[in-house]
C-alpha cells in the first residue's frame, strides 16, 4: 500500500495547484495536530515550515491559534473548513463555504482542502493504528523535509524501497 498512498499524498500536496505546496502541507499538519497524530503533525509541520515564509514559528502559531496567526484570510477560511472536516464532513456548512469564497478561495481550493483534510484523517488513524514511532528530535523531520521539498514523496519512497 505504500506506493498508492504516497501517490495520493504526492497528488494532494505537490501537484500543480493554486494553493502552494507549503499551504497544502500546513493544512495536512493542522488536521494532524487536531487529530493529535504526533508523527504526521511533526512530519508535515516540518515540510510546511520548509516551504512557508515564517517557517516553524508560523506553523506553531497556526496550531496554537489559527484565528490569530499571521496568515491570509483565505488560508484561515480554508483551515476552518479543514477543521470542520476533521470533526465530520457534515460540519462543512454553507457559512464556511461562503466565508472561504468571500476570502478569495475558489471552488477547486475548497474541494482540495476538504480532500486533504479527509485524507489526513485517514492517514492519521492509519499511522497511529500501526503504532508508528515518532522521533523526538525535530531535526530528523527537518532533514527529511529537505528531501520531500526537493524530490517529493515518490522519490523518497523509491529510495527507502531500494534500501529494504
C-alpha positions in Angstrom: 0.0 0.0 0.0 3.0 2.3 0.3 3.1 3.3 -3.4 -0.7 4.1 -3.8 -0.7 6.1 -0.5 2.4 8.0 -1.5 0.9 8.7 -4.9 -2.1 10.1 -3.2 0.0 12.3 -1.0 2.1 13.4 -3.9 -1.0 14.4 -5.9 -2.6 16.2 -2.9 0.4 18.1 -1.6 2.8 18.6 -4.5 0.9 18.6 -7.9 0.2 21.8 -9.6 -2.3 23.8 -7.7 -3.3 27.4 -6.9 -2.6 26.6 -3.2 1.1 26.5 -2.6 2.8 23.3 -1.5 3.5 25.0 1.8 -0.1 25.9 2.3 -1.2 22.3 1.5 1.4 20.9 3.9 0.1 23.3 6.5 -3.5 22.0 6.0 -2.2 18.5 6.5 -0.2 19.4 9.6 -3.1 21.4 11.1 -5.5 18.4 10.7 -2.9 16.1 12.1 -2.5 18.4 15.1 -6.3 18.4 15.6 -6.2 14.6 15.5 -3.3 14.5 17.9 -1.2 12.4 15.5 2.3 13.3 16.6 4.1 11.6 13.7 2.0 13.2 10.9 2.0 16.6 12.6 5.7 16.6 13.2 6.4 15.4 9.6 4.1 17.7 7.8 4.8 20.7 10.1 8.5 20.3 9.0 7.5 20.0 5.4 5.3 23.1 5.6 7.9 25.1 7.5 10.5 24.4 4.8 8.2 25.9 2.2 6.5 28.8 4.1 7.8 32.2 4.9 7.8 32.2 8.7 8.9 28.6 8.9 8.2 26.5 12.0 7.2 29.6 14.0 4.3 30.2 11.7 3.3 26.5 11.8 3.2 26.6 15.6 1.3 29.9 15.6 -1.4 28.3 13.4 -1.5 25.2 15.6 -1.9 27.3 18.8 -4.3 29.9 17.4 -5.4 29.8 13.8 -7.5 32.9 14.3 -4.6 35.0 15.4 -1.9 33.5 13.2 -0.4 35.8 10.5 -1.9 34.0 7.5 -4.1 35.2 4.7 -7.9 35.4 5.3 -8.2 32.8 2.5 -5.9 30.3 4.2 -7.6 31.0 7.6 -11.0 30.2 6.0 -9.7 27.1 4.4 -8.2 25.9 7.7 -11.7 26.5 9.2 -13.1 24.1 6.6 -10.3 21.6 7.3 -11.1 21.7 11.0 -14.8 21.1 10.2 -13.9 18.1 8.1 -11.7 16.8 10.9 -14.8 16.6 13.0 -17.2 15.4 10.3 -17.8 16.2 6.7 -21.3 17.2 7.7 -19.8 20.1 9.7 -18.8 21.9 6.4 -21.5 24.4 6.3 -22.7 26.9 3.8 -21.4 29.6 6.2 -17.9 28.2 6.0 -18.0 27.9 2.2 -19.3 31.4 1.8 -16.6 32.7 4.2 -14.0 30.9 2.1 -15.4 32.3 -1.2 -15.6 35.8 0.4 -11.9 35.5 1.3 -11.0 34.6 -2.3 -11.0 30.8 -2.3 -12.1 29.1 -5.4 -14.3 26.0 -5.5 -11.3 23.9 -6.5 -9.3 25.2 -3.5 -12.2 24.4 -1.2 -12.5 20.9 -2.8 -8.8 20.3 -2.4 -8.9 21.4 1.3 -11.7 19.0 2.0 -9.9 16.2 0.3 -6.6 16.9 2.1 -8.4 17.1 5.4 -10.3 13.9 4.8 -7.2 12.1 3.6 -5.2 13.1 6.6 -7.9 12.0 9.0 -7.4 8.6 7.4 -3.6 8.8 7.3 -3.5 9.9 11.0 -5.7 6.9 12.0 -3.6 4.6 9.9 -0.3 5.8 11.3 -1.5 5.8 14.9 -3.3 2.5 14.5 0.0 0.9 13.4 1.8 2.4 16.3 4.3 4.3 14.1 7.3 5.6 16.1 7.5 9.4 16.1 11.1 10.5 16.7 11.5 13.2 19.4 14.3 15.0 17.6 12.8 17.8 15.3 16.0 17.7 13.2 15.0 14.2 11.9 11.9 15.7 10.4 13.7 18.8 9.1 16.3 16.6 7.3 13.5 14.6 5.6 11.7 17.9 4.8 14.6 18.9 2.6 14.3 15.7 0.6 10.5 16.0 0.3 10.7 19.6 -0.9 13.4 18.8 -3.5 12.4 15.4 -4.7 8.9 14.6 -3.5 7.2 11.7 -1.8 7.6 9.1 -4.5 11.4 9.6 -4.8 11.8 9.2 -1.1 9.6 6.0 -1.3 11.7 4.6 -4.1 14.9 5.3 -2.1 13.5 3.6 1.0 12.4 0.5 -1.0 15.9 0.2 -2.5 17.4 0.1 0.9 14.9 -2.5 2.2 
